[in-house]
Amino acid sequence: MSRRQTLKRSLGLFAAIAVAGATVGCGTQLREPEAGGEAATITYWSAWNEGEAQQKIFETVREAFTAETGIEIEVEYLGRQVTTTLVNALGTGTGPDLFDAGSRNLRDYEQRGFLADMSDLMKTTIPGEDNTVEESFSAAVLSAASGEKGVGILPTYVNSNAIWFNAAAHPEIDKNPPETWEEFIAVLDAEKAAGRVPLGADGTVPGYNVFWFYQFMMQTSGPGSLRALAEDAANWDASEVLQSAQMVQQIVDGGYLQADYMGTKYPDAQNRWAQNEYSFILGGSYLEGETRAQQASGFTARTILFPTVDGNERTMEATASGLAANADSKNLDAVKQFLAFAAKKEYQELYSTEAGFIAARQDVTPPETLETLVDAIADATSTTQTYDLAGALHSAWWNDVLLPLNDQLFSGAIDAEQFVALGKEQTAAHISANG
């Protein structure tokens, strides 16, 4: 860990302790199972698939917890398709005790009454450590893990996004990264002039295509501006909306993307980027971990922060993911014992070392590939969460209006002016039809 990182994280820990001052030294202890009593069995429906790094991490924690407490955890690894089944089950009182959740759906789950109160867990002393669960996370992570009623999950890792490149092939970028949009465009032009493909994109994934418009909105208008487009059609009249769309069009018209990008199926583009076929790719903080097996010999994945626009303050994304407890669970005591156990540093470190993620705990050293991103999040005074929460708070508008319209813009089928006009018209119709 660099001196700067050590100082920064020490300051972060100090800040968290200050915020949680009332709880320091008086944390609740993990309860031991009652002698002679039958230990509870916790049920968990996982969004991970067997073989994924996150699944292996959970198995490590589960086995250690059962060995120490005698409490069993029955796990079903259901993969990403678990969401629909999970929502239906939680809504009918047949859901598991434990499930995956994060900034992307936390407010929705909170409004539906699915999430157990975590306030007592936050004051629980982590087994074998001196600090409480709350004290182990920075204020930014706790905020990202919270809804209207407070912390809703035990955060385990943090997502953000950035522009990825191979520092071994571009040491000049690693040493002197472009800071502004104009500087980044100059880099793309130089790559194109050298006969290289500047940008890769898996264009068949609308949620990836919209990263560009989302980021431009954050850098021109700040947090809250993207989700505001769903709330009032008049918000499409803001000049920054057209400016953001024009910058997306600039990428398309500039010929920086690979020739067949809208027909490229995930993960083909990110794998080709890892093979040095494309110079840059905009993606999540998980990208290095996802492409590790495909990376060319000597490949050194690093990130550039999304460029600033017009000298505005940079807005950073910090999205929390983790484990939630079912508000209707009959085993809440056992579930919270497990969550306090899972917050131990030795297990949180696995998200960094084994999965290549940004671990949620502030005292865990991030992967070297993500140090730039982690430092920027720690320094940021303007932050948002996944897609500015537009998808989480306005899912029908997000899926029916913005993503299809953005795909038209990103493919070059419509220009920026048409995008804004259609966005305003379709949003007005959507609000009229749905309230």
Buried (B, 14 or more C-beta within 10 A) or exposed (E): EEEEBEEBBEEBBEBBBEBBEEBBEEBBEBEEBEEEEEBBEBBBBBBBEEEBBBBBBBBBBBEBBBEBBEBBBEBEBBBEEBBEEBBEBBEEEEBBBBBBBBBBBBBBBBEEEBBBBBEBBBBBBBBEBEBBBBBBBBBBBBBBBBBEEBBBBBBBBBBBBBBBBBBBBBEEBBEEBBEBBEEBBEBBEEBBEEEBBBBBBBBBBBBBBBBBBBBBBBBBBBBBBBBBBBBEBEBBEBEBBBBBBBBBBBBBEBEBBBEEBBEBEBBBBBBBBBBBBBBBBBBBBBBBBBBBEBBEEEBBBBBBBBBBBEEBEBBBBBBBBBBBBBBBBEBBBBBBBBBBBBBBBEBBBBBBBBBBBBBBBBBBBBBEBBBBBBBBBBEBEEBBBBBBBBBBBBBEBBEBBBBEBBBBBBBBEBBBEBBBEBBBEBBBEBBEEEE
